[in-house]
Amino acid sequence: MNKLPALPAKEIIRALQKADFVLVRQRGSHARFVHRNNPDRYATVALHGGDVPRRDLASILRQAKLPLKEFLKLLGK
């Protein structure tokens, strides 16, 4: 299995948007994205400075029901 990359929140959001996730709300430094066709698929991304920790990225992918392989493809890596 591929190792999770450490990425800034902007790159994670860009990949989620390519996967048909849309911003539904933002409160402070946390943005909530929901899949356009399946509201059971959602992700909350913290918009803090620096890279998102790998454990948080793993949680985002689990929430979004987005396989790592597909996520890396969306990133272009």
N, CA, C and O atoms as a Tripos MOL2 file, in Angstrom:
@<TRIPOS>MOLECULE
protein
  308   307    77     0     0
PROTEIN
NO_CHARGES

@<TRIPOS>ATOM
      1 N           0.8380   -1.1860    0.0000 N.3       1 MET1
      2 CA          0.0000    0.0000    0.0000 C.3       1 MET1
      3 C           0.8780    1.2430    0.0000 C.2       1 MET1
      4 O           1.9490    1.2600    0.6050 O.2       1 MET1
      5 N           0.4160    2.2740   -0.6800 N.am      2 ASN2
      6 CA          1.1710    3.5240   -0.7460 C.3       2 ASN2
      7 C           1.1110    4.2550    0.5790 C.2       2 ASN2
      8 O           0.1370    4.1540    1.3250 O.2       2 ASN2
      9 N           2.1620    4.9830    0.8510 N.am      3 LYS3
     10 CA          2.2170    5.7800    2.0690 C.3       3 LYS3
     11 C           1.4630    7.0910    1.8290 C.2       3 LYS3
     12 O           1.5130    7.6670    0.7420 O.2       3 LYS3
     13 N           0.7720    7.5390    2.8610 N.am      4 LEU4
     14 CA          0.0500    8.8070    2.7560 C.3       4 LEU4
     15 C           1.0300    9.9630    2.6780 C.2       4 LEU4
     16 O           1.9810   10.0160    3.4570 O.2       4 LEU4
     17 N           0.8190   10.8810    1.7620 N.am      5 PRO5
     18 CA          1.6880   12.0570    1.6950 C.3       5 PRO5
     19 C           1.2350   13.1290    2.6870 C.2       5 PRO5
     20 O           0.0590   13.1910    3.0480 O.2       5 PRO5
     21 N           2.1530   13.9520    3.1170 N.am      6 ALA6
     22 CA          1.8080   15.1280    3.9230 C.3       6 ALA6
     23 C           1.5440   16.2520    2.9290 C.2       6 ALA6
     24 O           2.4210   16.6090    2.1410 O.2       6 ALA6
     25 N           0.3500   16.8020    2.9650 N.am      7 LEU7
     26 CA         -0.0600   17.8080    1.9720 C.3       7 LEU7
     27 C          -0.6820   19.0150    2.6500 C.2       7 LEU7
     28 O          -1.2540   18.9000    3.7350 O.2       7 LEU7
     29 N          -0.5710   20.1850    2.0080 N.am      8 PRO8
     30 CA         -1.3150   21.3450    2.5140 C.3       8 PRO8
     31 C          -2.8120   21.1710    2.2350 C.2       8 PRO8
     32 O          -3.1990   20.4570    1.3100 O.2       8 PRO8
     33 N          -3.6290   21.8180    3.0290 N.am      9 ALA9
     34 CA         -5.0800   21.6960    2.9090 C.3       9 ALA9
     35 C          -5.5750   22.0840    1.5170 C.2       9 ALA9
     36 O          -6.5320   21.4930    1.0170 O.2       9 ALA9
     37 N          -4.9390   23.0670    0.8880 N.am     10 LYS10
     38 CA         -5.3880   23.5080   -0.4420 C.3      10 LYS10
     39 C          -5.3300   22.3790   -1.4640 C.2      10 LYS10
     40 O          -6.2270   22.2540   -2.2990 O.2      10 LYS10
     41 N          -4.2780   21.5520   -1.4070 N.am     11 GLU11
     42 CA         -4.1520   20.4380   -2.3540 C.3      11 GLU11
     43 C          -5.2080   19.3690   -2.0750 C.2      11 GLU11
     44 O          -5.7650   18.7850   -3.0040 O.2      11 GLU11
     45 N          -5.4770   19.1170   -0.8070 N.am     12 ILE12
     46 CA         -6.4930   18.1340   -0.4360 C.3      12 ILE12
     47 C          -7.8620   18.6030   -0.9290 C.2      12 ILE12
     48 O          -8.6280   17.8140   -1.4820 O.2      12 ILE12
     49 N          -8.1630   19.8690   -0.7330 N.am     13 ILE13
     50 CA         -9.4390   20.4340   -1.1770 C.3      13 ILE13
     51 C          -9.5610   20.3640   -2.6900 C.2      13 ILE13
     52 O         -10.6230   20.0260   -3.2130 O.2      13 ILE13
     53 N          -8.4930   20.6760   -3.3920 N.am     14 ARG14
     54 CA         -8.5020   20.6180   -4.8560 C.3      14 ARG14
     55 C          -8.8330   19.1930   -5.3270 C.2      14 ARG14
     56 O          -9.6240   19.0140   -6.2530 O.2      14 ARG14
     57 N          -8.2310   18.1910   -4.6930 N.am     15 ALA15
     58 CA         -8.4960   16.7990   -5.0580 C.3      15 ALA15
     59 C          -9.9420   16.4100   -4.7300 C.2      15 ALA15
     60 O         -10.5910   15.7180   -5.5140 O.2      15 ALA15
     61 N         -10.4420   16.8490   -3.5830 N.am     16 LEU16
     62 CA        -11.8320   16.5560   -3.2270 C.3      16 LEU16
     63 C         -12.7970   17.1810   -4.2310 C.2      16 LEU16
     64 O         -13.7910   16.5600   -4.6080 O.2      16 LEU16
     65 N         -12.5110   18.3920   -4.6580 N.am     17 GLN17
     66 CA        -13.3850   19.0550   -5.6300 C.3      17 GLN17
     67 C         -13.3670   18.3200   -6.9670 C.2      17 GLN17
     68 O         -14.3940   18.2450   -7.6410 O.2      17 GLN17
     69 N         -12.2180   17.7800   -7.3590 N.am     18 LYS18
     70 CA        -12.1420   16.9860   -8.5870 C.3      18 LYS18
     71 C         -12.9720   15.7180   -8.4690 C.2      18 LYS18
     72 O         -13.4570   15.1860   -9.4680 O.2      18 LYS18
     73 N         -13.1350   15.2330   -7.2260 N.am     19 ALA19
     74 CA        -13.9180   14.0180   -6.9740 C.3      19 ALA19
     75 C         -15.3920   14.3460   -6.7120 C.2      19 ALA19
     76 O         -16.1130   13.5220   -6.1490 O.2      19 ALA19
     77 N         -15.8440   15.5250   -7.1090 N.am     20 ASP20
     78 CA        -17.2400   15.9680   -6.9980 C.3      20 ASP20
     79 C         -17.6950   16.2680   -5.5750 C.2      20 ASP20
     80 O         -18.8650   16.0700   -5.2470 O.2      20 ASP20
     81 N         -16.7890   16.7400   -4.7300 N.am     21 PHE21
     82 CA        -17.1690   17.2070   -3.4040 C.3      21 PHE21
     83 C         -17.3440   18.7290   -3.4780 C.2      21 PHE21
     84 O         -16.5870   19.4220   -4.1580 O.2      21 PHE21
     85 N         -18.3430   19.2250   -2.7720 N.am     22 VAL22
     86 CA        -18.6050   20.6650   -2.7650 C.3      22 VAL22
     87 C         -18.6050   21.1800   -1.3230 C.2      22 VAL22
     88 O         -18.9810   20.4650   -0.3940 O.2      22 VAL22
     89 N         -18.1850   22.4070   -1.1610 N.am     23 LEU23
     90 CA        -18.1680   23.0530    0.1490 C.3      23 LEU23
     91 C         -19.6020   23.3600    0.5570 C.2      23 LEU23
     92 O         -20.3310   24.0300   -0.1740 O.2      23 LEU23
     93 N         -20.0060   22.8680    1.7250 N.am     24 VAL24
     94 CA        -21.3660   23.1380    2.1900 C.3      24 VAL24
     95 C         -21.3720   24.1220    3.3460 C.2      24 VAL24
     96 O         -22.3470   24.8470    3.5380 O.2      24 VAL24
     97 N         -20.2870   24.1530    4.1220 N.am     25 ARG25
     98 CA        -20.2070   25.1450    5.1940 C.3      25 ARG25
     99 C         -18.7780   25.2420    5.6910 C.2      25 ARG25
    100 O         -17.9590   24.3420    5.5040 O.2      25 ARG25
    101 N         -18.5150   26.3580    6.3230 N.am     26 GLN26
    102 CA        -17.2200   26.5770    6.9460 C.3      26 GLN26
    103 C         -17.4480   27.2900    8.2670 C.2      26 GLN26
    104 O         -18.1900   28.2690    8.3410 O.2      26 GLN26
    105 N         -16.8040   26.7900    9.2970 N.am     27 ARG27
    106 CA        -16.9030   27.4170   10.5980 C.3      27 ARG27
    107 C         -15.4870   27.5690   11.1280 C.2      27 ARG27
    108 O         -14.8090   26.5870   11.4290 O.2      27 ARG27
    109 N         -15.0610   28.8000   11.2350 N.am     28 GLY28
    110 CA        -13.6820   29.0420   11.6650 C.3      28 GLY28
    111 C         -12.7110   28.4870   10.6490 C.2      28 GLY28
    112 O         -12.7720   28.8290    9.4680 O.2      28 GLY28
    113 N         -11.8170   27.6330   11.1060 N.am     29 SER29
    114 CA        -10.8000   27.0950   10.2140 C.3      29 SER29
    115 C         -11.1040   25.6640    9.7730 C.2      29 SER29
    116 O         -10.1910   24.9320    9.3880 O.2      29 SER29
    117 N         -12.3600   25.2600    9.8240 N.am     30 HIS30
    118 CA        -12.7470   23.9230    9.3840 C.3      30 HIS30
    119 C         -13.8050   24.0390    8.2890 C.2      30 HIS30
    120 O         -14.8250   24.7070    8.4540 O.2      30 HIS30
    121 N         -13.5360   23.3740    7.1690 N.am     31 ALA31
    122 CA        -14.4470   23.4020    6.0270 C.3      31 ALA31
    123 C         -15.0620   22.0190    5.8520 C.2      31 ALA31
    124 O         -14.3660   21.0090    5.9560 O.2      31 ALA31
    125 N         -16.3550   21.9710    5.5890 N.am     32 ARG32
    126 CA        -17.0800   20.7070    5.4240 C.3      32 ARG32
    127 C         -17.4480   20.5460    3.9650 C.2      32 ARG32
    128 O         -18.0830   21.4180    3.3730 O.2      32 ARG32
    129 N         -17.0470   19.4300    3.3910 N.am     33 PHE33
    130 CA        -17.3380   19.1030    1.9980 C.3      33 PHE33
    131 C         -18.2340   17.8770    1.9500 C.2      33 PHE33
    132 O         -18.0590   16.9390    2.7270 O.2      33 PHE33
    133 N         -19.1970   17.8880    1.0310 N.am     34 VAL34
    134 CA        -20.1160   16.7660    0.8400 C.3      34 VAL34
    135 C         -20.0970   16.3980   -0.6360 C.2      34 VAL34
    136 O         -20.0080   17.2640   -1.5070 O.2      34 VAL34
    137 N         -20.1830   15.0920   -0.9020 N.am     35 HIS35
    138 CA        -20.2050   14.6270   -2.2900 C.3      35 HIS35
    139 C         -21.5020   15.0750   -2.9500 C.2      35 HIS35
    140 O         -22.5810   15.0300   -2.3590 O.2      35 HIS35
    141 N         -21.3580   15.5000   -4.1730 N.am     36 ARG36
    142 CA        -22.4940   16.0560   -4.9170 C.3      36 ARG36
    143 C         -23.6590   15.0620   -5.0540 C.2      36 ARG36
    144 O         -24.8170   15.4740   -4.9860 O.2      36 ARG36
    145 N         -23.3780   13.7670   -5.2440 N.am     37 ASN37
    146 CA        -24.4290   12.7770   -5.4910 C.3      37 ASN37
    147 C         -24.7270   11.8680   -4.3040 C.2      37 ASN37
    148 O         -25.7470   11.1790   -4.3010 O.2      37 ASN37
    149 N         -23.8600   11.8550   -3.3020 N.am     38 ASN38
    150 CA        -24.0250   10.9500   -2.1750 C.3      38 ASN38
    151 C         -23.7140   11.6750   -0.8710 C.2      38 ASN38
    152 O         -22.5430   11.7850   -0.5050 O.2      38 ASN38
    153 N         -24.7150   12.1690   -0.1630 N.am     39 PRO39
    154 CA        -24.4650   12.9410    1.0570 C.3      39 PRO39
    155 C         -23.8580   12.1180    2.2010 C.2      39 PRO39
    156 O         -23.4300   12.6860    3.2060 O.2      39 PRO39
    157 N         -23.8170   10.7900    2.0570 N.am     40 ASP40
    158 CA        -23.1510    9.9650    3.0680 C.3      40 ASP40
    159 C         -21.6320   10.0960    2.9780 C.2      40 ASP40
    160 O         -20.9140    9.7250    3.9070 O.2      40 ASP40
    161 N         -21.1550   10.6170    1.8730 N.am     41 ARG41
    162 CA        -19.7200   10.8360    1.6940 C.3      41 ARG41
    163 C         -19.4320   12.3080    1.9960 C.2      41 ARG41
    164 O         -19.8850   13.1960    1.2730 O.2      41 ARG41
    165 N         -18.6890   12.5550    3.0500 N.am     42 TYR42
    166 CA        -18.3760   13.9120    3.4570 C.3      42 TYR42
    167 C         -16.9510   13.9490    3.9870 C.2      42 TYR42
    168 O         -16.3540   12.9070    4.2550 O.2      42 TYR42
    169 N         -16.4140   15.1420    4.1370 N.am     43 ALA43
    170 CA        -15.0740   15.2980    4.7040 C.3      43 ALA43
    171 C         -14.9690   16.6650    5.3500 C.2      43 ALA43
    172 O         -15.4710   17.6580    4.8220 O.2      43 ALA43
    173 N         -14.3180   16.7060    6.4870 N.am     44 THR44
    174 CA        -14.0410   17.9550    7.1770 C.3      44 THR44
    175 C         -12.5450   18.1960    7.1070 C.2      44 THR44
    176 O         -11.7540   17.3700    7.5620 O.2      44 THR44
    177 N         -12.1560   19.3310    6.5370 N.am     45 VAL45
    178 CA        -10.7400   19.6560    6.3430 C.3      45 VAL45
    179 C         -10.3850   20.8590    7.2080 C.2      45 VAL45
    180 O         -11.0460   21.8950    7.1550 O.2      45 VAL45
    181 N          -9.3340   20.7050    8.0010 N.am     46 ALA46
    182 CA         -8.8400   21.8180    8.8220 C.3      46 ALA46
    183 C          -7.9610   22.7070    7.9510 C.2      46 ALA46
    184 O          -7.0760   22.2150    7.2520 O.2      46 ALA46
    185 N          -8.2000   23.9960    7.9910 N.am     47 LEU47
    186 CA         -7.4980   24.9420    7.1270 C.3      47 LEU47
    187 C          -6.3710   25.6620    7.8680 C.2      47 LEU47
    188 O          -6.1720   26.8650    7.6970 O.2      47 LEU47
    189 N          -5.6430   24.9180    8.6850 N.am     48 HIS48
    190 CA         -4.5320   25.5070    9.4180 C.3      48 HIS48
    191 C          -3.3210   25.6150    8.5010 C.2      48 HIS48
    192 O          -3.2800   24.9810    7.4460 O.2      48 HIS48
    193 N          -2.3300   26.4190    8.8990 N.am     49 GLY49
    194 CA         -1.1220   26.5640    8.1040 C.3      49 GLY49
    195 C          -0.2990   25.2870    8.1040 C.2      49 GLY49
    196 O          -0.4370   24.4520    8.9970 O.2      49 GLY49
    197 N           0.5410   25.1400    7.1190 N.am     50 GLY50
    198 CA          1.3990   23.9650    7.0400 C.3      50 GLY50
    199 C           0.6720   22.7640    6.4670 C.2      50 GLY50
    200 O          -0.4520   22.8730    5.9760 O.2      50 GLY50
    201 N           1.3300   21.6170    6.5370 N.am     51 ASP51
    202 CA          0.7640   20.3870    6.0020 C.3      51 ASP51
    203 C          -0.2370   19.7710    6.9730 C.2      51 ASP51
    204 O          -0.1080   19.8940    8.1910 O.2      51 ASP51
    205 N          -1.2260   19.1120    6.4060 N.am     52 VAL52
    206 CA         -2.2020   18.3640    7.1980 C.3      52 VAL52
    207 C          -1.4960   17.0730    7.6360 C.2      52 VAL52
    208 O          -0.9260   16.3760    6.7960 O.2      52 VAL52
    209 N          -1.5220   16.7470    8.9180 N.am     53 PRO53
    210 CA         -0.8730   15.5150    9.3800 C.3      53 PRO53
    211 C          -1.4360   14.2800    8.6740 C.2      53 PRO53
    212 O          -2.6080   14.2460    8.2980 O.2      53 PRO53
    213 N          -0.5940   13.2820    8.5050 N.am     54 ARG54
    214 CA         -1.0000   12.0670    7.7880 C.3      54 ARG54
    215 C          -2.2030   11.3880    8.4390 C.2      54 ARG54
    216 O          -3.0750   10.8780    7.7350 O.2      54 ARG54
    217 N          -2.2640   11.3750    9.7680 N.am     55 ARG55
    218 CA         -3.4030   10.7210   10.4360 C.3      55 ARG55
    219 C          -4.7050   11.4700   10.1320 C.2      55 ARG55
    220 O          -5.7650   10.8540   10.0260 O.2      55 ARG55
    221 N          -4.6250   12.7870    9.9920 N.am     56 ASP56
    222 CA         -5.8160   13.5700    9.6460 C.3      56 ASP56
    223 C          -6.2150   13.3250    8.1990 C.2      56 ASP56
    224 O          -7.4030   13.2550    7.8850 O.2      56 ASP56
    225 N          -5.2290   13.1940    7.3160 N.am     57 LEU57
    226 CA         -5.5220   12.8910    5.9150 C.3      57 LEU57
    227 C          -6.1820   11.5210    5.8120 C.2      57 LEU57
    228 O          -7.1140   11.3400    5.0280 O.2      57 LEU57
    229 N          -5.7080   10.5580    6.5920 N.am     58 ALA58
    230 CA         -6.3220    9.2290    6.6020 C.3      58 ALA58
    231 C          -7.7790    9.3240    7.0430 C.2      58 ALA58
    232 O          -8.6420    8.6460    6.4840 O.2      58 ALA58
    233 N          -8.0540   10.1520    8.0310 N.am     59 SER59
    234 CA         -9.4190   10.3470    8.5120 C.3      59 SER59
    235 C         -10.2890   11.0050    7.4420 C.2      59 SER59
    236 O         -11.4450   10.6220    7.2600 O.2      59 SER59
    237 N          -9.7450   11.9800    6.7450 N.am     60 ILE60
    238 CA        -10.4820   12.6610    5.6650 C.3      60 ILE60
    239 C         -10.8590   11.6620    4.5840 C.2      60 ILE60
    240 O         -11.9960   11.6580    4.1110 O.2      60 ILE60
    241 N          -9.9090   10.8090    4.1870 N.am     61 LEU61
    242 CA        -10.1780    9.8250    3.1380 C.3      61 LEU61
    243 C         -11.2040    8.7900    3.6050 C.2      61 LEU61
    244 O         -12.0320    8.3430    2.8120 O.2      61 LEU61
    245 N         -11.1590    8.4100    4.8680 N.am     62 ARG62
    246 CA        -12.1360    7.4710    5.4240 C.3      62 ARG62
    247 C         -13.5360    8.0880    5.4130 C.2      62 ARG62
    248 O         -14.5020    7.4370    5.0160 O.2      62 ARG62
    249 N         -13.6400    9.3440    5.8510 N.am     63 GLN63
    250 CA        -14.9270   10.0320    5.8640 C.3      63 GLN63
    251 C         -15.4980   10.1460    4.4530 C.2      63 GLN63
    252 O         -16.6910    9.9410    4.2290 O.2      63 GLN63
    253 N         -14.6210   10.4770    3.5120 N.am     64 ALA64
    254 CA        -15.0440   10.7000    2.1270 C.3      64 ALA64
    255 C         -15.2670    9.4010    1.3660 C.2      64 ALA64
    256 O         -15.7610    9.4090    0.2390 O.2      64 ALA64
    257 N         -14.8930    8.2610    2.0030 N.am     65 LYS65
    258 CA        -14.9790    6.9580    1.3380 C.3      65 LYS65
    259 C         -14.2370    7.0100    0.0000 C.2      65 LYS65
    260 O         -14.7330    6.5550   -1.0310 O.2      65 LYS65
    261 N         -13.0470    7.5740    0.0580 N.am     66 LEU66
    262 CA        -12.2150    7.7770   -1.1180 C.3      66 LEU66
    263 C         -10.9510    6.9380   -0.9680 C.2      66 LEU66
    264 O         -10.1480    7.1990   -0.0720 O.2      66 LEU66
    265 N         -10.7560    5.9360   -1.8260 N.am     67 PRO67
    266 CA         -9.5610    5.0970   -1.7220 C.3      67 PRO67
    267 C          -8.2860    5.9060   -1.9710 C.2      67 PRO67
    268 O          -8.2800    6.8640   -2.7440 O.2      67 PRO67
    269 N          -7.2240    5.5050   -1.3080 N.am     68 LEU68
    270 CA         -5.9470    6.2120   -1.4340 C.3      68 LEU68
    271 C          -5.4770    6.2480   -2.8810 C.2      68 LEU68
    272 O          -4.9770    7.2700   -3.3500 O.2      68 LEU68
    273 N          -5.6360    5.1440   -3.5830 N.am     69 LYS69
    274 CA         -5.1930    5.0690   -4.9850 C.3      69 LYS69
    275 C          -5.9110    6.1210   -5.8440 C.2      69 LYS69
    276 O          -5.2890    6.7920   -6.6670 O.2      69 LYS69
    277 N          -7.2090    6.2510   -5.6390 N.am     70 GLU70
    278 CA         -8.0090    7.2320   -6.3880 C.3      70 GLU70
    279 C          -7.6060    8.6600   -5.9950 C.2      70 GLU70
    280 O          -7.5070    9.5450   -6.8460 O.2      70 GLU70
    281 N          -7.3740    8.8680   -4.6890 N.am     71 PHE71
    282 CA         -6.9730   10.1890   -4.2060 C.3      71 PHE71
    283 C          -5.6380   10.6140   -4.8190 C.2      71 PHE71
    284 O          -5.4840   11.7590   -5.2430 O.2      71 PHE71
    285 N          -4.6720    9.6890   -4.8640 N.am     72 LEU72
    286 CA         -3.3630    9.9940   -5.4510 C.3      72 LEU72
    287 C          -3.4950   10.2870   -6.9410 C.2      72 LEU72
    288 O          -2.7750   11.1290   -7.4780 O.2      72 LEU72
    289 N          -4.4190    9.5880   -7.6100 N.am     73 LYS73
    290 CA         -4.6790    9.8410   -9.0210 C.3      73 LYS73
    291 C          -5.2290   11.2490   -9.2270 C.2      73 LYS73
    292 O          -4.8500   11.9390  -10.1740 O.2      73 LYS73
    293 N          -6.1230   11.6720   -8.3340 N.am     74 LEU74
    294 CA         -6.6960   13.0240   -8.4150 C.3      74 LEU74
    295 C          -5.6230   14.0840   -8.1940 C.2      74 LEU74
    296 O          -5.6770   15.1680   -8.7740 O.2      74 LEU74
    297 N          -4.6530   13.7570   -7.3520 N.am     75 LEU75
    298 CA         -3.5440   14.6970   -7.0940 C.3      75 LEU75
    299 C          -2.5870   14.7620   -8.2690 C.2      75 LEU75
    300 O          -1.8500   15.7350   -8.4270 O.2      75 LEU75
    301 N          -2.5990   13.7210   -9.0950 N.am     76 GLY76
    302 CA         -1.6570   13.6560  -10.1990 C.3      76 GLY76
    303 C          -0.3210   13.0860   -9.7680 C.2      76 GLY76
    304 O           0.7080   13.3780  -10.3780 O.2      76 GLY76
    305 N          -0.3290   12.2630   -8.7020 N.am     77 LYS77
    306 CA          0.9190   11.6640   -8.2040 C.3      77 LYS77
    307 C           0.9150   10.1810   -8.3950 C.2      77 LYS77
    308 O           1.8820    9.5100   -8.0360 O.2      77 LYS77
@<TRIPOS>BOND
     1     1     2 1
     2     2     3 1
     3     3     4 2
     4     3     5 am
     5     5     6 1
     6     6     7 1
     7     7     8 2
     8     7     9 am
     9     9    10 1
    10    10    11 1
    11    11    12 2
    12    11    13 am
    13    13    14 1
    14    14    15 1
    15    15    16 2
    16    15    17 am
    17    17    18 1
    18    18    19 1
    19    19    20 2
    20    19    21 am
    21    21    22 1
    22    22    23 1
    23    23    24 2
    24    23    25 am
    25    25    26 1
    26    26    27 1
    27    27    28 2
    28    27    29 am
    29    29    30 1
    30    30    31 1
    31    31    32 2
    32    31    33 am
    33    33    34 1
    34    34    35 1
    35    35    36 2
    36    35    37 am
    37    37    38 1
    38    38    39 1
    39    39    40 2
    40    39    41 am
    41    41    42 1
    42    42    43 1
    43    43    44 2
    44    43    45 am
    45    45    46 1
    46    46    47 1
    47    47    48 2
    48    47    49 am
    49    49    50 1
    50    50    51 1
    51    51    52 2
    52    51    53 am
    53    53    54 1
    54    54    55 1
    55    55    56 2
    56    55    57 am
    57    57    58 1
    58    58    59 1
    59    59    60 2
    60    59    61 am
    61    61    62 1
    62    62    63 1
    63    63    64 2
    64    63    65 am
    65    65    66 1
    66    66    67 1
    67    67    68 2
    68    67    69 am
    69    69    70 1
    70    70    71 1
    71    71    72 2
    72    71    73 am
    73    73    74 1
    74    74    75 1
    75    75    76 2
    76    75    77 am
    77    77    78 1
    78    78    79 1
    79    79    80 2
    80    79    81 am
    81    81    82 1
    82    82    83 1
    83    83    84 2
    84    83    85 am
    85    85    86 1
    86    86    87 1
    87    87    88 2
    88    87    89 am
    89    89    90 1
    90    90    91 1
    91    91    92 2
    92    91    93 am
    93    93    94 1
    94    94    95 1
    95    95    96 2
    96    95    97 am
    97    97    98 1
    98    98    99 1
    99    99   100 2
   100    99   101 am
   101   101   102 1
   102   102   103 1
   103   103   104 2
   104   103   105 am
   105   105   106 1
   106   106   107 1
   107   107   108 2
   108   107   109 am
   109   109   110 1
   110   110   111 1
   111   111   112 2
   112   111   113 am
   113   113   114 1
   114   114   115 1
   115   115   116 2
   116   115   117 am
   117   117   118 1
   118   118   119 1
   119   119   120 2
   120   119   121 am
   121   121   122 1
   122   122   123 1
   123   123   124 2
   124   123   125 am
   125   125   126 1
   126   126   127 1
   127   127   128 2
   128   127   129 am
   129   129   130 1
   130   130   131 1
   131   131   132 2
   132   131   133 am
   133   133   134 1
   134   134   135 1
   135   135   136 2
   136   135   137 am
   137   137   138 1
   138   138   139 1
   139   139   140 2
   140   139   141 am
   141   141   142 1
   142   142   143 1
   143   143   144 2
   144   143   145 am
   145   145   146 1
   146   146   147 1
   147   147   148 2
   148   147   149 am
   149   149   150 1
   150   150   151 1
   151   151   152 2
   152   151   153 am
   153   153   154 1
   154   154   155 1
   155   155   156 2
   156   155   157 am
   157   157   158 1
   158   158   159 1
   159   159   160 2
   160   159   161 am
   161   161   162 1
   162   162   163 1
   163   163   164 2
   164   163   165 am
   165   165   166 1
   166   166   167 1
   167   167   168 2
   168   167   169 am
   169   169   170 1
   170   170   171 1
   171   171   172 2
   172   171   173 am
   173   173   174 1
   174   174   175 1
   175   175   176 2
   176   175   177 am
   177   177   178 1
   178   178   179 1
   179   179   180 2
   180   179   181 am
   181   181   182 1
   182   182   183 1
   183   183   184 2
   184   183   185 am
   185   185   186 1
   186   186   187 1
   187   187   188 2
   188   187   189 am
   189   189   190 1
   190   190   191 1
   191   191   192 2
   192   191   193 am
   193   193   194 1
   194   194   195 1
   195   195   196 2
   196   195   197 am
   197   197   198 1
   198   198   199 1
   199   199   200 2
   200   199   201 am
   201   201   202 1
   202   202   203 1
   203   203   204 2
   204   203   205 am
   205   205   206 1
   206   206   207 1
   207   207   208 2
   208   207   209 am
   209   209   210 1
   210   210   211 1
   211   211   212 2
   212   211   213 am
   213   213   214 1
   214   214   215 1
   215   215   216 2
   216   215   217 am
   217   217   218 1
   218   218   219 1
   219   219   220 2
   220   219   221 am
   221   221   222 1
   222   222   223 1
   223   223   224 2
   224   223   225 am
   225   225   226 1
   226   226   227 1
   227   227   228 2
   228   227   229 am
   229   229   230 1
   230   230   231 1
   231   231   232 2
   232   231   233 am
   233   233   234 1
   234   234   235 1
   235   235   236 2
   236   235   237 am
   237   237   238 1
   238   238   239 1
   239   239   240 2
   240   239   241 am
   241   241   242 1
   242   242   243 1
   243   243   244 2
   244   243   245 am
   245   245   246 1
   246   246   247 1
   247   247   248 2
   248   247   249 am
   249   249   250 1
   250   250   251 1
   251   251   252 2
   252   251   253 am
   253   253   254 1
   254   254   255 1
   255   255   256 2
   256   255   257 am
   257   257   258 1
   258   258   259 1
   259   259   260 2
   260   259   261 am
   261   261   262 1
   262   262   263 1
   263   263   264 2
   264   263   265 am
   265   265   266 1
   266   266   267 1
   267   267   268 2
   268   267   269 am
   269   269   270 1
   270   270   271 1
   271   271   272 2
   272   271   273 am
   273   273   274 1
   274   274   275 1
   275   275   276 2
   276   275   277 am
   277   277   278 1
   278   278   279 1
   279   279   280 2
   280   279   281 am
   281   281   282 1
   282   282   283 1
   283   283   284 2
   284   283   285 am
   285   285   286 1
   286   286   287 1
   287   287   288 2
   288   287   289 am
   289   289   290 1
   290   290   291 1
   291   291   292 2
   292   291   293 am
   293   293   294 1
   294   294   295 1
   295   295   296 2
   296   295   297 am
   297   297   298 1
   298   298   299 1
   299   299   300 2
   300   299   301 am
   301   301   302 1
   302   302   303 1
   303   303   304 2
   304   303   305 am
   305   305   306 1
   306   306   307 1
   307   307   308 2
@<TRIPOS>SUBSTRUCTURE
     1 MET1         2 RESIDUE 1 A MET
     2 ASN2         6 RESIDUE 1 A ASN
     3 LYS3        10 RESIDUE 1 A LYS
     4 LEU4        14 RESIDUE 1 A LEU
     5 PRO5        18 RESIDUE 1 A PRO
     6 ALA6        22 RESIDUE 1 A ALA
     7 LEU7        26 RESIDUE 1 A LEU
     8 PRO8        30 RESIDUE 1 A PRO
     9 ALA9        34 RESIDUE 1 A ALA
    10 LYS10       38 RESIDUE 1 A LYS
    11 GLU11       42 RESIDUE 1 A GLU
    12 ILE12       46 RESIDUE 1 A ILE
    13 ILE13       50 RESIDUE 1 A ILE
    14 ARG14       54 RESIDUE 1 A ARG
    15 ALA15       58 RESIDUE 1 A ALA
    16 LEU16       62 RESIDUE 1 A LEU
    17 GLN17       66 RESIDUE 1 A GLN
    18 LYS18       70 RESIDUE 1 A LYS
    19 ALA19       74 RESIDUE 1 A ALA
    20 ASP20       78 RESIDUE 1 A ASP
    21 PHE21       82 RESIDUE 1 A PHE
    22 VAL22       86 RESIDUE 1 A VAL
    23 LEU23       90 RESIDUE 1 A LEU
    24 VAL24       94 RESIDUE 1 A VAL
    25 ARG25       98 RESIDUE 1 A ARG
    26 GLN26      102 RESIDUE 1 A GLN
    27 ARG27      106 RESIDUE 1 A ARG
    28 GLY28      110 RESIDUE 1 A GLY
    29 SER29      114 RESIDUE 1 A SER
    30 HIS30      118 RESIDUE 1 A HIS
    31 ALA31      122 RESIDUE 1 A ALA
    32 ARG32      126 RESIDUE 1 A ARG
    33 PHE33      130 RESIDUE 1 A PHE
    34 VAL34      134 RESIDUE 1 A VAL
    35 HIS35      138 RESIDUE 1 A HIS
    36 ARG36      142 RESIDUE 1 A ARG
    37 ASN37      146 RESIDUE 1 A ASN
    38 ASN38      150 RESIDUE 1 A ASN
    39 PRO39      154 RESIDUE 1 A PRO
    40 ASP40      158 RESIDUE 1 A ASP
    41 ARG41      162 RESIDUE 1 A ARG
    42 TYR42      166 RESIDUE 1 A TYR
    43 ALA43      170 RESIDUE 1 A ALA
    44 THR44      174 RESIDUE 1 A THR
    45 VAL45      178 RESIDUE 1 A VAL
    46 ALA46      182 RESIDUE 1 A ALA
    47 LEU47      186 RESIDUE 1 A LEU
    48 HIS48      190 RESIDUE 1 A HIS
    49 GLY49      194 RESIDUE 1 A GLY
    50 GLY50      198 RESIDUE 1 A GLY
    51 ASP51      202 RESIDUE 1 A ASP
    52 VAL52      206 RESIDUE 1 A VAL
    53 PRO53      210 RESIDUE 1 A PRO
    54 ARG54      214 RESIDUE 1 A ARG
    55 ARG55      218 RESIDUE 1 A ARG
    56 ASP56      222 RESIDUE 1 A ASP
    57 LEU57      226 RESIDUE 1 A LEU
    58 ALA58      230 RESIDUE 1 A ALA
    59 SER59      234 RESIDUE 1 A SER
    60 ILE60      238 RESIDUE 1 A ILE
    61 LEU61      242 RESIDUE 1 A LEU
    62 ARG62      246 RESIDUE 1 A ARG
    63 GLN63      250 RESIDUE 1 A GLN
    64 ALA64      254 RESIDUE 1 A ALA
    65 LYS65      258 RESIDUE 1 A LYS
    66 LEU66      262 RESIDUE 1 A LEU
    67 PRO67      266 RESIDUE 1 A PRO
    68 LEU68      270 RESIDUE 1 A LEU
    69 LYS69      274 RESIDUE 1 A LYS
    70 GLU70      278 RESIDUE 1 A GLU
    71 PHE71      282 RESIDUE 1 A PHE
    72 LEU72      286 RESIDUE 1 A LEU
    73 LYS73      290 RESIDUE 1 A LYS
    74 LEU74      294 RESIDUE 1 A LEU
    75 LEU75      298 RESIDUE 1 A LEU
    76 GLY76      302 RESIDUE 1 A GLY
    77 LYS77      306 RESIDUE 1 A LYS
